Each structure stands twice: as structure tokens, then as C-alpha cells.
Amino acid sequence: MDLEGAIRTRRSIRGLDGPPLTSEEVAGLVELAVLAPAPHHSRPWRFVHVSAARRKPLAAAMGEAWRADMQADGVPEAQQQKALARSRRQLVEAPTLLLGCLV
């Protein structure tokens, strides 16, 4: 597959089912993820493995920030509610939640 084909056919997979990953599996994924290209051969990547107990507060905080953005953008209320409910469900119900961040 050429680069354009890869970009055009890429997709985000959400709603995966299955058991939570083990700590060893998470560590292996992070080890691979830090190999992603970064400017000047730096390693600006940070990863957070979010426990099930911390997901509801995280989802609430992220939801409020996103709601404010959507309101500022004039997104209709019904569309906001649908998007926020879906996002909350994905965060709270994910078998494993690993957040990747750039510093």
C-alpha cells in the first residue's frame, strides 16, 4: 500500500471488547509507542494508564471541557449530548485505557 492509500484508508477503532491488558502488555505497547517519530530525535511522549476507579472523574472533566468547546463552536445541544454520552461510555467502559500525550 502506498502512503496516500494508507492515509485515506486509516481508521480509529473504538469499542473494543475483551479483557483488560496486563501490566506487561501495557508496558510493551508503551515501549513500541515511544518509537514514533519526534522532532530532533526527542522523546516527548508520555503515557498514562488510567485505572477503572479514575475513569469517571476523568470522563467528567474531559466532557466539561469538550462541552465548552462545542458550545463556543455553536454545536446544537442534541449533537453535544450524543457526542458526550458516546465519549463518556468509551472512556468508562474501555477494557484498558492508555492515554498518549505530547510534552
Secondary structure, 3 states (H helix, E strand, C coil): CCHHHHHHHCCCCCCCCCCCCCHHHHHHHHHHHCCCCCHHHCCCEEEEEECHHHHHHHHHHHHHHHHHHHHHCCCCHHHHHHHHHHHHHHHHHCCCEEEEEEC
